[in-house]
Amino acid sequence: MPRREEMARNKYLRPIAPRFLSPELWRFTRRSVPRGVALGLFSAFIIPLGQIFLAAFLALPARANVPLAALVTFVTNPFTIAFWAVIANRVGAFMLQIDAATAGMASGKAQSSWWVSLVDLFQVAGVTVVGFLVLSIVTSAVGYLVSSAIWRVMVARKRAKRLRRMEQRLDRRLAAK
């Protein structure tokens, strides 16, 4: 992951560097972390290539955490893309309710085997694209909610730990008197 200084020296980022390198986009805060997770998941499923750049540029207007948005896009990587494509195909088929009768009607009207293959390819691709759209929306919403809940739990634990330490110090002071 490139650091802020390396990105500031990049000639392609120079026009937007003041906005892109703003410190608020690189801090881990209660609001920027869930936004970064949601944008990263959305970008990971919406397009197969260039998702890191899409997540980073979407993070600018949303004031999301840029490194986290870029990191979360690795949910879809060359090792897992086949798994996600199968899941997207099944989700898309479920959403569109395409069954064997519908596919048979489209293929039955075609005469040549080349056309039948093309129709089948577009049917599978269309279903998969719809599945990826659904996955991008659903996973980003779930990611936002889960990361927000995890953030709240972590903050609550830190606060409780700090309170216990303060109580222990106060008890020691009172016992010493």
Secondary structure, DSSP 8 states (H G I E B T S, - for coil): ---HHHHHH-TTTGGGHHHHT-GGGTS--TTHHHHHHHHHHHHHHH-SSSHHHHHHHHHHHHT--HHHHHHHGGGS-TTTHHHHHHHHHHHHHHHHT--HHHHHHHHHT--SHHHHHHHHHHHHHHHHHHHHHHHHHHHHHHHHHHHHHHHHHHHHHHHHHHHHHHHHHHHHHHHH-
